[in-house]
Amino acid sequence: PRIVMAAPSSLRPPRLATLRRARVQMLSPSAGSLAAASMLPALLGFWKSEYGVSYAYGTATFLSGILVLPSATTRIATAHAACLALYGLRLNAFLLYRELSIARFREFRDKIEAR
């Protein structure tokens, strides 16, 4: 009879799925960094209360997209993370334009701050 010995699992080359999972784990942002990216922008509310919900949301969205982008392993995941970051950037640009260009919104913000 012929005896066939299989190589121990430690000597076998890792499968592609295992490598992909390990890469995602190494590149994925930690829960702490995502929590910080979501909560720290809200501190803008201590400066101007209206900023705690407007610019804070845009900045948290942008930072979350940027943090997740390096760990995206598929095209759709990369596109989703990029869209998330671009949406946050676009939102903050719009809010800044609106605040600087339209007097009515400056008055509205000042009214909120007066409370």
KACORHU-V531405 format. One record per residue. RES is the residue in one small letter. PSI is psi in whole degrees, -180 to 180 (999 if undefined). Layout:
res->RES psi->PSI
res->RES psi->PSI
This chain:
res->p psi->145
res->r psi->130
res->i psi->123
res->v psi->121
res->m psi->128
res->a psi->146
res->a psi->142
res->p psi->151
res->s psi->-25
res->s psi->-18
res->l psi->-13
res->r psi->144
res->p psi->142
res->p psi->150
res->r psi->158
res->l psi->-41
res->a psi->-38
res->t psi->-42
res->l psi->-42
res->r psi->-43
res->r psi->-42
res->a psi->-39
res->r psi->-43
res->v psi->-42
res->q psi->-38
res->m psi->-38
res->l psi->-18
res->s psi->138
res->p psi->148
res->s psi->161
res->a psi->-35
res->g psi->-41
res->s psi->-37
res->l psi->-38
res->a psi->-41
res->a psi->-42
res->a psi->-28
res->s psi->-32
res->m psi->-35
res->l psi->-41
res->p psi->-26
res->a psi->-18
res->l psi->-15
res->l psi->-25
res->g psi->-23
res->f psi->-24
res->w psi->-57
res->k psi->124
res->s psi->-35
res->e psi->-29
res->y psi->-23
res->g psi->-19
res->v psi->-24
res->s psi->-71
res->y psi->-32
res->a psi->-43
res->y psi->-46
res->g psi->-42
res->t psi->-42
res->a psi->-40
res->t psi->-46
res->f psi->-50
res->l psi->-38
res->s psi->-44
res->g psi->-42
res->i psi->-40
res->l psi->-35
res->v psi->-24
res->l psi->-47
res->p psi->-24
res->s psi->0
res->a psi->125
res->t psi->-10
res->t psi->165
res->r psi->-41
res->i psi->-38
res->a psi->-40
res->t psi->-44
res->a psi->-40
res->h psi->-46
res->a psi->-41
res->a psi->-42
res->c psi->-39
res->l psi->-47
res->a psi->-44
res->l psi->-35
res->y psi->-45
res->g psi->-42
res->l psi->-45
res->r psi->-41
res->l psi->-47
res->n psi->-38
res->a psi->-43
res->f psi->-45
res->l psi->-40
res->l psi->-45
res->y psi->-47
res->r psi->-42
res->e psi->-38
res->l psi->-28
res->s psi->-24
res->i psi->113
res->a psi->-35
res->r psi->-39
res->f psi->-33
res->r psi->-43
res->e psi->-40
res->f psi->-45
res->r psi->-43
res->d psi->-35
res->k psi->-41
res->i psi->-43
res->e psi->-28
res->a psi->-21
res->r psi->999
